[in-house]
């Protein structure tokens, strides 16, 4: 009998998982139901960065050329920008390059690839928001906000940082633990709640031609830039021939780890940004004065989630390890999750009877890698802003803030070491480790 897989969430992670299953599953091995809460496939946010890790996944799916035909390849240069006399202090060495594209284009690519050939194994359900699930020895009952329900052999939560899948999973884990250790149960529940990183991000887009007309020599026209300074930083890079994606970050020193309060996204104005960066370099100020609509995001993350799988239920992407944007790894890690999990589910030794053991393999392989990306993302953002608690040992903070190049080199060396993560080991190696473990089932 075919194993029935339910994927809750039709974002980048959920769509990639469906595509991996389509590529690698044995005929008639699966049926897949993909449940999307919205009336259609959508994606929040503007641009994403795609590194060699993620490009290797698309290569294995036969889609690398299609991906790169839609993307730009910006260099990433670091500037000391909280001054009227700015300067470049490092350009990241990226042997395989990185590419950037609008999130909507990535979703479109995945959807088109899913529909390119037969999709008889896949049923897509729109306007289906999971509320809770019940797990028993024979499968899972999914219960949706519209009052309907369905059954599956395995449930994949790809439903984002507010994941109902994760909430239900950890409520069950905590309930079981509470019988013997109520204090630990409370701690487990707290670990499953997003916390604030202490940073707000102002997201916006800038018309490239408009900037070129107003400020023809503006350095933002030259490619990807990381504008660094004390307590704040900016990331800008082209995501199409006509649009520049810009994120202005502002960090509250004691905000890290605090619970989220109030809405995570609100409308903002360019006047807020101009005021925040009024003492920074002129090219940035000019760009800020000419941006489009602005949204202000409280950047939160899922730090130290102790497990990604429980029985027949598993988490991928932001539902498991939502991270700050500074390392450009969030979407890529969701894709890596989907690749490794999809290969595991498609393995001939994995059945509905041993799925819980197979999902433990996914957890053991992917959680350490994603956790590293999450911590690197947090550290990267603080390094861009010269946060004293995250600087390399021996850094002279006063000299650094004054622009001493020797001190700035300590920061750039740390950043360069971390960015190697994006190509040092590819997801195929993780799949190799998973496959070895599956052979022992």
One Martini backbone bead per residue (centre of mass of N, CA, C, O) as a GRO file, in nm:
protein
  441
    1UNK     BB    1   0.098   0.035   0.021
    2UNK     BB    2   0.075   0.357   0.004
    3UNK     BB    3   0.224   0.631   0.127
    4UNK     BB    4   0.095   0.898   0.326
    5UNK     BB    5   0.165   1.240   0.261
    6UNK     BB    6   0.178   1.534   0.463
    7UNK     BB    7   0.188   1.884   0.368
    8UNK     BB    8   0.233   2.177   0.565
    9UNK     BB    9   0.302   2.395   0.330
   10UNK     BB   10   0.356   2.621   0.028
   11UNK     BB   11   0.644   2.683   0.029
   12UNK     BB   12   0.965   2.628  -0.030
   13UNK     BB   13   0.983   2.365   0.136
   14UNK     BB   14   0.724   2.211   0.046
   15UNK     BB   15   0.780   2.221  -0.262
   16UNK     BB   16   1.054   2.081  -0.259
   17UNK     BB   17   0.961   1.815  -0.141
   18UNK     BB   18   0.769   1.739  -0.370
   19UNK     BB   19   0.996   1.741  -0.586
   20UNK     BB   20   1.177   1.522  -0.462
   21UNK     BB   21   0.967   1.298  -0.467
   22UNK     BB   22   0.922   1.303  -0.771
   23UNK     BB   23   1.222   1.227  -0.843
   24UNK     BB   24   1.277   0.962  -0.618
   25UNK     BB   25   1.039   0.801  -0.633
   26UNK     BB   26   0.862   0.526  -0.650
   27UNK     BB   27   0.630   0.396  -0.813
   28UNK     BB   28   0.349   0.400  -0.600
   29UNK     BB   29   0.467   0.477  -0.306
   30UNK     BB   30   0.300   0.754  -0.319
   31UNK     BB   31   0.109   1.001  -0.149
   32UNK     BB   32   0.038   1.360  -0.184
   33UNK     BB   33  -0.049   1.619   0.050
   34UNK     BB   34  -0.093   1.970  -0.004
   35UNK     BB   35  -0.122   2.227   0.245
   36UNK     BB   36  -0.267   2.552   0.201
   37UNK     BB   37  -0.380   2.834   0.368
   38UNK     BB   38  -0.398   2.971   0.111
   39UNK     BB   39  -0.547   3.034  -0.207
   40UNK     BB   40  -0.233   3.052  -0.277
   41UNK     BB   41   0.074   3.087  -0.384
   42UNK     BB   42   0.304   3.237  -0.156
   43UNK     BB   43   0.551   3.506  -0.061
   44UNK     BB   44   0.736   3.636   0.188
   45UNK     BB   45   0.914   3.880   0.066
   46UNK     BB   46   1.174   3.945  -0.158
   47UNK     BB   47   1.473   3.827  -0.115
   48UNK     BB   48   1.726   3.578  -0.208
   49UNK     BB   49   1.994   3.364  -0.123
   50UNK     BB   50   2.214   3.155  -0.330
   51UNK     BB   51   2.407   2.888  -0.270
   52UNK     BB   52   2.586   2.607  -0.323
   53UNK     BB   53   2.412   2.418  -0.164
   54UNK     BB   54   2.145   2.483  -0.319
   55UNK     BB   55   2.245   2.443  -0.609
   56UNK     BB   56   2.296   2.135  -0.574
   57UNK     BB   57   1.999   2.060  -0.551
   58UNK     BB   58   1.911   2.168  -0.829
   59UNK     BB   59   2.100   1.985  -0.985
   60UNK     BB   60   1.966   1.711  -0.890
   61UNK     BB   61   1.683   1.826  -1.031
   62UNK     BB   62   1.757   1.982  -1.308
   63UNK     BB   63   1.756   2.330  -1.218
   64UNK     BB   64   2.003   2.523  -1.233
   65UNK     BB   65   1.965   2.678  -1.499
   66UNK     BB   66   1.687   2.791  -1.431
   67UNK     BB   67   1.774   2.951  -1.186
   68UNK     BB   68   2.013   3.127  -1.319
   69UNK     BB   69   1.823   3.268  -1.535
   70UNK     BB   70   1.673   3.439  -1.279
   71UNK     BB   71   1.954   3.553  -1.181
   72UNK     BB   72   2.186   3.717  -0.980
   73UNK     BB   73   2.553   3.812  -0.922
   74UNK     BB   74   2.655   3.943  -0.638
   75UNK     BB   75   2.872   4.105  -0.481
   76UNK     BB   76   3.029   4.113  -0.141
   77UNK     BB   77   3.059   4.420   0.033
   78UNK     BB   78   3.238   4.584   0.290
   79UNK     BB   79   3.137   4.870   0.489
   80UNK     BB   80   3.224   5.170   0.644
   81UNK     BB   81   2.920   5.376   0.718
   82UNK     BB   82   2.929   5.544   1.009
   83UNK     BB   83   3.018   5.784   0.798
   84UNK     BB   84   3.150   6.050   0.589
   85UNK     BB   85   3.414   5.833   0.554
   86UNK     BB   86   3.398   5.585   0.370
   87UNK     BB   87   3.486   5.220   0.345
   88UNK     BB   88   3.643   4.947   0.230
   89UNK     BB   89   3.730   4.619   0.410
   90UNK     BB   90   3.569   4.391   0.231
   91UNK     BB   91   3.559   4.094   0.019
   92UNK     BB   92   3.395   3.824  -0.031
   93UNK     BB   93   3.503   3.497  -0.063
   94UNK     BB   94   3.336   3.315  -0.340
   95UNK     BB   95   3.403   3.053  -0.530
   96UNK     BB   96   3.081   2.996  -0.637
   97UNK     BB   97   2.909   3.198  -0.556
   98UNK     BB   98   2.611   3.406  -0.569
   99UNK     BB   99   2.254   3.434  -0.569
  100UNK     BB  100   1.969   3.642  -0.668
  101UNK     BB  101   1.610   3.650  -0.588
  102UNK     BB  102   1.294   3.645  -0.592
  103UNK     BB  103   1.072   3.467  -0.415
  104UNK     BB  104   0.853   3.442  -0.632
  105UNK     BB  105   1.042   3.302  -0.838
  106UNK     BB  106   1.096   3.049  -0.674
  107UNK     BB  107   0.805   2.953  -0.655
  108UNK     BB  108   0.753   2.940  -0.958
  109UNK     BB  109   0.967   2.731  -1.025
  110UNK     BB  110   0.852   2.503  -0.846
  111UNK     BB  111   0.569   2.489  -0.969
  112UNK     BB  112   0.651   2.437  -1.263
  113UNK     BB  113   0.807   2.173  -1.198
  114UNK     BB  114   0.570   2.014  -1.083
  115UNK     BB  115   0.385   2.059  -1.362
  116UNK     BB  116   0.559   1.950  -1.605
  117UNK     BB  117   0.443   1.680  -1.522
  118UNK     BB  118   0.331   1.439  -1.365
  119UNK     BB  119   0.088   1.467  -1.062
  120UNK     BB  120  -0.064   1.205  -0.946
  121UNK     BB  121   0.068   1.198  -0.647
  122UNK     BB  122  -0.061   1.497  -0.628
  123UNK     BB  123  -0.241   1.704  -0.385
  124UNK     BB  124  -0.385   2.027  -0.382
  125UNK     BB  125  -0.468   2.243  -0.096
  126UNK     BB  126  -0.655   2.515  -0.043
  127UNK     BB  127  -0.752   2.668   0.237
  128UNK     BB  128  -0.559   2.484   0.453
  129UNK     BB  129  -0.556   2.507   0.799
  130UNK     BB  130  -0.387   2.400   1.049
  131UNK     BB  131  -0.445   2.323   1.392
  132UNK     BB  132  -0.439   2.003   1.446
  133UNK     BB  133  -0.325   1.684   1.579
  134UNK     BB  134  -0.346   1.321   1.572
  135UNK     BB  135  -0.166   1.050   1.725
  136UNK     BB  136  -0.110   0.712   1.633
  137UNK     BB  137  -0.019   0.383   1.555
  138UNK     BB  138  -0.143   0.436   1.234
  139UNK     BB  139  -0.140   0.763   1.250
  140UNK     BB  140  -0.288   1.072   1.122
  141UNK     BB  141  -0.491   1.347   1.229
  142UNK     BB  142  -0.612   1.615   1.053
  143UNK     BB  143  -0.706   1.952   1.160
  144UNK     BB  144  -0.906   2.208   1.038
  145UNK     BB  145  -1.043   2.528   1.031
  146UNK     BB  146  -1.303   2.418   0.850
  147UNK     BB  147  -1.357   2.113   0.998
  148UNK     BB  148  -1.177   1.930   0.866
  149UNK     BB  149  -1.029   1.605   0.769
  150UNK     BB  150  -0.733   1.381   0.780
  151UNK     BB  151  -0.515   1.123   0.664
  152UNK     BB  152  -0.183   0.993   0.767
  153UNK     BB  153   0.148   0.862   0.796
  154UNK     BB  154   0.277   1.156   0.743
  155UNK     BB  155   0.397   1.469   0.887
  156UNK     BB  156   0.479   1.790   0.741
  157UNK     BB  157   0.615   2.082   0.880
  158UNK     BB  158   0.588   2.388   0.658
  159UNK     BB  159   0.445   2.639   0.860
  160UNK     BB  160   0.645   2.807   1.003
  161UNK     BB  161   0.697   3.001   1.283
  162UNK     BB  162   0.370   2.947   1.360
  163UNK     BB  163   0.347   2.642   1.382
  164UNK     BB  164   0.105   2.406   1.443
  165UNK     BB  165   0.279   2.156   1.442
  166UNK     BB  166   0.475   2.238   1.668
  167UNK     BB  167   0.268   2.297   1.888
  168UNK     BB  168   0.152   2.010   1.898
  169UNK     BB  169   0.408   1.851   1.945
  170UNK     BB  170   0.497   2.002   2.219
  171UNK     BB  171   0.245   1.946   2.379
  172UNK     BB  172   0.285   1.636   2.379
  173UNK     BB  173   0.567   1.623   2.502
  174UNK     BB  174   0.501   1.779   2.764
  175UNK     BB  175   0.276   1.595   2.869
  176UNK     BB  176   0.458   1.347   2.905
  177UNK     BB  177   0.678   1.479   3.094
  178UNK     BB  178   0.492   1.594   3.330
  179UNK     BB  179   0.456   1.324   3.489
  180UNK     BB  180   0.780   1.353   3.596
  181UNK     BB  181   0.858   1.674   3.481
  182UNK     BB  182   0.730   1.980   3.494
  183UNK     BB  183   0.974   2.167   3.448
  184UNK     BB  184   1.064   2.046   3.177
  185UNK     BB  185   0.799   2.093   3.027
  186UNK     BB  186   0.814   2.401   3.035
  187UNK     BB  187   1.083   2.422   2.882
  188UNK     BB  188   0.988   2.286   2.621
  189UNK     BB  189   0.770   2.493   2.549
  190UNK     BB  190   0.962   2.739   2.533
  191UNK     BB  191   1.146   2.625   2.297
  192UNK     BB  192   0.879   2.648   2.088
  193UNK     BB  193   0.927   2.959   2.104
  194UNK     BB  194   0.967   3.244   1.979
  195UNK     BB  195   1.234   3.484   1.961
  196UNK     BB  196   1.399   3.767   1.995
  197UNK     BB  197   1.696   3.930   1.859
  198UNK     BB  198   1.670   4.267   1.877
  199UNK     BB  199   1.570   4.309   1.575
  200UNK     BB  200   1.505   4.536   1.317
  201UNK     BB  201   1.345   4.530   0.989
  202UNK     BB  202   1.368   4.720   0.693
  203UNK     BB  203   1.169   4.666   0.414
  204UNK     BB  204   1.273   4.719   0.066
  205UNK     BB  205   1.254   4.898  -0.246
  206UNK     BB  206   1.455   4.999  -0.539
  207UNK     BB  207   1.479   5.195  -0.807
  208UNK     BB  208   1.741   5.193  -1.012
  209UNK     BB  209   1.684   5.430  -1.211
  210UNK     BB  210   1.624   5.641  -1.001
  211UNK     BB  211   1.902   5.637  -0.866
  212UNK     BB  212   2.068   5.696  -1.123
  213UNK     BB  213   1.947   5.978  -1.169
  214UNK     BB  214   2.014   6.105  -0.882
  215UNK     BB  215   2.284   5.888  -0.832
  216UNK     BB  216   2.511   5.778  -1.056
  217UNK     BB  217   2.756   5.707  -0.821
  218UNK     BB  218   2.626   5.506  -0.656
  219UNK     BB  219   2.726   5.222  -0.483
  220UNK     BB  220   2.451   5.058  -0.504
  221UNK     BB  221   2.489   5.001  -0.823
  222UNK     BB  222   2.740   4.776  -0.799
  223UNK     BB  223   2.596   4.581  -0.577
  224UNK     BB  224   2.672   4.402  -0.313
  225UNK     BB  225   2.603   4.525   0.027
  226UNK     BB  226   2.770   4.591   0.350
  227UNK     BB  227   2.658   4.813   0.595
  228UNK     BB  228   2.863   4.917   0.856
  229UNK     BB  229   2.789   4.956   1.220
  230UNK     BB  230   2.689   5.084   1.511
  231UNK     BB  231   2.388   4.902   1.580
  232UNK     BB  232   2.397   4.885   1.257
  233UNK     BB  233   2.263   4.774   0.929
  234UNK     BB  234   2.307   4.702   0.570
  235UNK     BB  235   2.134   4.546   0.291
  236UNK     BB  236   2.233   4.525  -0.062
  237UNK     BB  237   2.064   4.399  -0.366
  238UNK     BB  238   2.005   4.263  -0.661
  239UNK     BB  239   1.691   4.099  -0.808
  240UNK     BB  240   1.702   4.277  -1.067
  241UNK     BB  241   1.744   4.501  -1.323
  242UNK     BB  242   1.531   4.715  -1.145
  243UNK     BB  243   1.596   4.594  -0.847
  244UNK     BB  244   1.652   4.678  -0.500
  245UNK     BB  245   1.736   4.518  -0.212
  246UNK     BB  246   1.646   4.637   0.124
  247UNK     BB  247   1.803   4.623   0.458
  248UNK     BB  248   1.727   4.770   0.768
  249UNK     BB  249   1.911   4.762   1.073
  250UNK     BB  250   1.796   4.752   1.426
  251UNK     BB  251   1.945   4.734   1.754
  252UNK     BB  252   1.870   4.605   2.071
  253UNK     BB  253   2.085   4.515   2.309
  254UNK     BB  254   1.849   4.363   2.518
  255UNK     BB  255   1.657   4.177   2.311
  256UNK     BB  256   1.770   3.907   2.337
  257UNK     BB  257   1.521   3.652   2.407
  258UNK     BB  258   1.268   3.790   2.389
  259UNK     BB  259   0.954   3.804   2.372
  260UNK     BB  260   0.698   3.845   2.177
  261UNK     BB  261   0.537   4.168   2.107
  262UNK     BB  262   0.316   4.201   1.909
  263UNK     BB  263   0.361   4.266   1.602
  264UNK     BB  264   0.592   4.155   1.352
  265UNK     BB  265   0.434   4.346   1.140
  266UNK     BB  266   0.478   4.680   1.006
  267UNK     BB  267   0.430   4.978   0.907
  268UNK     BB  268   0.643   5.221   0.747
  269UNK     BB  269   0.887   5.481   0.708
  270UNK     BB  270   1.140   5.658   0.560
  271UNK     BB  271   1.184   5.857   0.794
  272UNK     BB  272   1.291   5.655   0.998
  273UNK     BB  273   1.545   5.581   0.836
  274UNK     BB  274   1.670   5.857   0.797
  275UNK     BB  275   1.707   5.905   1.101
  276UNK     BB  276   1.884   5.654   1.172
  277UNK     BB  277   2.097   5.741   0.907
  278UNK     BB  278   2.202   6.048   0.920
  279UNK     BB  279   2.527   5.973   0.996
  280UNK     BB  280   2.573   5.846   0.740
  281UNK     BB  281   2.635   5.795   0.439
  282UNK     BB  282   2.521   5.954   0.158
  283UNK     BB  283   2.433   5.717  -0.027
  284UNK     BB  284   2.232   5.601   0.180
  285UNK     BB  285   2.054   5.847   0.224
  286UNK     BB  286   1.960   5.874  -0.070
  287UNK     BB  287   1.828   5.600  -0.089
  288UNK     BB  288   1.627   5.634   0.151
  289UNK     BB  289   1.471   5.884   0.010
  290UNK     BB  290   1.383   5.660  -0.253
  291UNK     BB  291   1.201   5.459  -0.150
  292UNK     BB  292   0.957   5.258  -0.093
  293UNK     BB  293   0.786   5.063   0.065
  294UNK     BB  294   0.752   4.988   0.424
  295UNK     BB  295   0.861   4.726   0.646
  296UNK     BB  296   0.844   4.617   0.992
  297UNK     BB  297   1.056   4.375   1.152
  298UNK     BB  298   1.059   4.128   1.391
  299UNK     BB  299   1.336   3.944   1.456
  300UNK     BB  300   1.311   3.600   1.473
  301UNK     BB  301   1.363   3.279   1.652
  302UNK     BB  302   1.461   2.919   1.663
  303UNK     BB  303   1.623   2.825   1.946
  304UNK     BB  304   1.706   2.511   2.044
  305UNK     BB  305   1.555   2.284   1.925
  306UNK     BB  306   1.550   1.948   2.040
  307UNK     BB  307   1.338   1.862   1.801
  308UNK     BB  308   1.203   1.756   1.465
  309UNK     BB  309   1.083   1.480   1.586
  310UNK     BB  310   0.760   1.285   1.631
  311UNK     BB  311   0.726   1.009   1.519
  312UNK     BB  312   0.524   1.101   1.230
  313UNK     BB  313   0.658   1.386   1.285
  314UNK     BB  314   0.785   1.678   1.097
  315UNK     BB  315   1.031   1.939   1.057
  316UNK     BB  316   1.067   2.233   0.844
  317UNK     BB  317   1.229   2.502   0.842
  318UNK     BB  318   1.082   2.751   1.024
  319UNK     BB  319   0.944   2.542   1.216
  320UNK     BB  320   1.245   2.457   1.326
  321UNK     BB  321   1.469   2.722   1.220
  322UNK     BB  322   1.427   3.005   1.255
  323UNK     BB  323   1.606   3.287   1.115
  324UNK     BB  324   1.799   3.518   1.056
  325UNK     BB  325   1.911   3.711   0.765
  326UNK     BB  326   2.236   3.760   0.774
  327UNK     BB  327   2.326   3.468   0.620
  328UNK     BB  328   2.139   3.367   0.387
  329UNK     BB  329   1.986   3.064   0.500
  330UNK     BB  330   1.682   3.001   0.530
  331UNK     BB  331   1.590   2.889   0.252
  332UNK     BB  332   1.824   2.689   0.217
  333UNK     BB  333   1.754   2.511   0.466
  334UNK     BB  334   1.477   2.424   0.365
  335UNK     BB  335   1.587   2.281   0.113
  336UNK     BB  336   1.772   2.083   0.260
  337UNK     BB  337   1.559   1.944   0.421
  338UNK     BB  338   1.391   1.847   0.177
  339UNK     BB  339   1.607   1.673   0.052
  340UNK     BB  340   1.669   1.475   0.282
  341UNK     BB  341   1.379   1.389   0.343
  342UNK     BB  342   1.301   1.293   0.060
  343UNK     BB  343   1.516   1.070   0.043
  344UNK     BB  344   1.417   0.913   0.285
  345UNK     BB  345   1.120   0.859   0.195
  346UNK     BB  346   1.229   0.719  -0.088
  347UNK     BB  347   1.337   0.490   0.051
  348UNK     BB  348   1.289   0.145   0.034
  349UNK     BB  349   1.304   0.098   0.364
  350UNK     BB  350   1.070   0.299   0.386
  351UNK     BB  351   0.784   0.291   0.598
  352UNK     BB  352   0.502   0.306   0.787
  353UNK     BB  353   0.641   0.122   1.015
  354UNK     BB  354   0.943   0.303   1.017
  355UNK     BB  355   0.914   0.621   1.017
  356UNK     BB  356   1.013   0.710   1.298
  357UNK     BB  357   1.309   0.618   1.253
  358UNK     BB  358   1.363   0.787   0.998
  359UNK     BB  359   1.315   1.069   1.137
  360UNK     BB  360   1.559   1.044   1.327
  361UNK     BB  361   1.766   1.070   1.106
  362UNK     BB  362   1.699   1.349   1.016
  363UNK     BB  363   1.751   1.485   1.288
  364UNK     BB  364   2.053   1.396   1.318
  365UNK     BB  365   2.149   1.540   1.050
  366UNK     BB  366   2.006   1.838   1.042
  367UNK     BB  367   2.016   1.989   1.317
  368UNK     BB  368   2.319   2.067   1.338
  369UNK     BB  369   2.328   2.236   1.078
  370UNK     BB  370   2.096   2.439   1.130
  371UNK     BB  371   2.211   2.543   1.400
  372UNK     BB  372   2.462   2.668   1.279
  373UNK     BB  373   2.321   2.869   1.092
  374UNK     BB  374   2.173   3.020   1.316
  375UNK     BB  375   2.426   3.117   1.474
  376UNK     BB  376   2.565   3.259   1.236
  377UNK     BB  377   2.343   3.464   1.189
  378UNK     BB  378   2.359   3.608   1.456
  379UNK     BB  379   2.664   3.676   1.452
  380UNK     BB  380   2.675   3.833   1.189
  381UNK     BB  381   2.497   4.072   1.272
  382UNK     BB  382   2.681   4.160   1.515
  383UNK     BB  383   2.936   4.212   1.345
  384UNK     BB  384   2.824   4.438   1.162
  385UNK     BB  385   2.771   4.604   1.462
  386UNK     BB  386   2.996   4.571   1.680
  387UNK     BB  387   2.942   4.366   1.903
  388UNK     BB  388   3.110   4.299   2.188
  389UNK     BB  389   3.008   3.987   2.242
  390UNK     BB  390   3.107   3.900   1.915
  391UNK     BB  391   3.391   3.954   1.912
  392UNK     BB  392   3.694   3.898   1.879
  393UNK     BB  393   3.949   3.820   2.047
  394UNK     BB  394   4.114   4.133   2.114
  395UNK     BB  395   3.929   4.353   2.046
  396UNK     BB  396   3.923   4.699   1.979
  397UNK     BB  397   3.643   4.881   1.997
  398UNK     BB  398   3.737   5.175   1.954
  399UNK     BB  399   3.906   5.128   1.701
  400UNK     BB  400   3.686   5.002   1.534
  401UNK     BB  401   3.484   5.245   1.537
  402UNK     BB  402   3.718   5.434   1.407
  403UNK     BB  403   3.850   5.239   1.161
  404UNK     BB  404   4.047   5.019   1.214
  405UNK     BB  405   4.186   4.788   1.001
  406UNK     BB  406   4.287   4.567   1.193
  407UNK     BB  407   4.014   4.531   1.340
  408UNK     BB  408   3.840   4.477   1.087
  409UNK     BB  409   3.989   4.216   1.007
  410UNK     BB  410   3.886   4.043   1.236
  411UNK     BB  411   3.595   4.050   1.141
  412UNK     BB  412   3.632   3.949   0.844
  413UNK     BB  413   3.758   3.677   0.920
  414UNK     BB  414   3.510   3.566   1.064
  415UNK     BB  415   3.314   3.593   0.826
  416UNK     BB  416   3.476   3.417   0.626
  417UNK     BB  417   3.464   3.157   0.790
  418UNK     BB  418   3.149   3.127   0.795
  419UNK     BB  419   3.081   3.134   0.481
  420UNK     BB  420   3.186   2.840   0.420
  421UNK     BB  421   2.926   2.685   0.483
  422UNK     BB  422   2.799   2.724   0.180
  423UNK     BB  423   3.044   2.493   0.064
  424UNK     BB  424   3.197   2.277   0.243
  425UNK     BB  425   2.908   2.125   0.261
  426UNK     BB  426   2.683   1.916   0.113
  427UNK     BB  427   2.375   1.761   0.115
  428UNK     BB  428   2.481   1.491   0.000
  429UNK     BB  429   2.640   1.416   0.257
  430UNK     BB  430   2.394   1.397   0.439
  431UNK     BB  431   2.260   1.174   0.277
  432UNK     BB  432   2.481   0.966   0.317
  433UNK     BB  433   2.439   0.943   0.624
  434UNK     BB  434   2.143   0.863   0.612
  435UNK     BB  435   2.172   0.607   0.440
  436UNK     BB  436   2.344   0.449   0.638
  437UNK     BB  437   2.126   0.447   0.862
  438UNK     BB  438   1.896   0.308   0.696
  439UNK     BB  439   2.047   0.032   0.656
  440UNK     BB  440   1.996  -0.028   0.983
  441UNK     BB  441   1.674  -0.076   1.002
   0.00000   0.00000   0.00000
